[in-house]
Amino acid sequence: MKSEPVSAQAIAVIRDVLQQDMLRFGLEEIDVRVAPDHTGEPSLWIEVRYGLDGEPIDPRATAGLVTKLHDRLWELGEERFPYIRHIVPDDKKVVELT
């Protein structure tokens, strides 16, 4: 597995996917770093920060992001698995699913 830095092309794909799907929810910042996962394999750790602006966050919008990112990154030859952490302000509204 790769332990080198994330390529500019991979970062561009990550930003593209997240902005397409999450910008309407107040996405403000995306940070990407490489770190080991629970098995010690190098992985992509993506922190997505949101502000108070935008629509309430719909958990259904976040559900397919990892698969979408993984597929797009795999096409580039990026084999490290992407993990996403959504950081949402306490006052941000979230859609309640019933």
SULGI-V44811 format. One record per backbone hydrogen bond with DSSP energy under -0.5 kcal/mol. CO is the residue of the C=O (numbers start at 1). NH is the residue of the N-H. Records with the same first field share a line. If there is no record, write none. Layout:
BEGIN
CO: NH / NH
END
This chain:
BEGIN
7: 11
8: 12
9: 13
10: 14
11: 15
12: 16
13: 17
14: 18
15: 19
16: 20
17: 21
18: 22
19: 23
22: 25 / 27
23: 26
24: 55
26: 51
29: 49
31: 47
33: 45
35: 43
37: 40
41: 37
43: 35 / 45
44: 46 / 83
45: 33 / 47
46: 48 / 85
47: 31 / 49
48: 87
49: 28 / 29
57: 59 / 95
58: 61 / 62
59: 63
60: 64
62: 65
64: 68
65: 69
66: 70
67: 71
68: 72
69: 73
70: 74
71: 75
72: 76
73: 76 / 77 / 78
74: 77
77: 79
81: 44
83: 46
84: 86
85: 48 / 87
86: 88
87: 50
89: 92
93: 57
95: 97
END
